[in-house]
Amino acid sequence: MLKSLLRTWVRGSVLRKGASGQSTFWAVVGAISVLRTLHRRYGGRQPVTLMRSKIRPGEVIEVKYTGEPSSDLRKERAKRAELVNVYNSTPDGRKGRKLRKQFANTVVAEDARSKQ
């Protein structure tokens, strides 16, 4: 919350003092923030090709590493890991059979088998 308040104050100062020409300092801060935004949007890091394999003449599959996984992917992986732990720790009996039947032939069951 403090970060957003600080950001709001800086933007307000840039607009109030820098854009109106009252302060050269705030005009420079505004220019730097605009350049930073443009660099992030258009001039960021280029993905590195890790593997390239031809399937047929003219067809190519490329696998690229773009950095950190997205937050959605991290959440999905954490949820899957939690399901694998539940799957592996279920006791025998009706509930365990029901859970194993529910996850049969899924990625969770495959992950659970690989961890055993």
N, C-alpha and C positions, 0 to 999 in steps of 0.2 A: 504494500500500500504506500509506503514511503517513497518507493521508486516511482510509482505513478504520479504521486504529488510533485516530486522533484521534476519529472519529465514535463508535467503540465506547467509548472512555474517557468522552466527554461523556454518552452514553446511560447508562452505568453510574453516573456521578456524579449524573445527574438522578434515576435510580431509587433509588440508595442514600441520597443526601442530601436531594434535593428532595421526593420522594414521601413520605419518612418524616417530613418536617418539621424536619430538623436544620438546613437552610440555606434561607433565603428566596431567595438568589441562584439556586441550582440549581432551585428551584421556578419562578422566573420564566423561566429558560432553557428548562425543560421546557414551560411554557405557550406560549412563543414558538415553539418547534419544532412543537408540536401545531397551533397556529394557522397556521403556515407550510405545513404539510402539507395541512391542510384547504383553504387558499386555492389551493394548486397543483391539488388534485384537483377542487374544485367551483367556484372563483371565478376561474379563469384567464382569459386573454385570449380574447375572442370573435372568431371568424373574420370577416373583412371580405368582403362580397360584391363581386366584381370585375366580373362580367358577369351579366346576367339577360336571358333571351330566351324569348318565348312561342313554342310550337310550334303548338298548337291551343288553342282556348278551354279554359281550366282546367288545361292542362299547362305546366309551367315547368321549365327547366334552369337551375341555378345553379352557377357556378364560384366556389369560395372559395379564398382564399389563407390557409393556416393557419400560416405561418411557415417555419421550416427544414424541408427534406425529411427523412424518417426515414433512419436509418443504412442500412436495407435498400435504400431507393431510391437513396441515394448509391452504395452498393456495386454495384447493378445498372447504374447509369449509367456508373460507372468501368469495369465489365467490358465493357459495350457499346462504350465508346470504345476500349478496348484491342482488341476484336475488329475494329472498324472500321479501326484502324491496321494490324492484321495483314492484313486483307482488302485494304487499299490497297497494302501493301508486298510482297505475294506476287509472286514472279517468274512469268514465263510458263513453261509446261511442264505436266507431268502433275499435280504437287502444286497448282499455282495453279488449274488447271481443276477439280480435285477440290474445292478449297476454295470456289471460286466457285459450283460446282454445289450444294454443301451449303448455302450461304447465299443461294441464289437465292430471290427473292420473300420475303425476310425484312426485318425492320427494320434489321438490320446492313447489308444490301446497299443499302437506301434511304439510310441515313445516309452510306454510303461514296460513293454517287453524288452526294449533295448537297454533300459536302466537296470533290469534284473540281472 
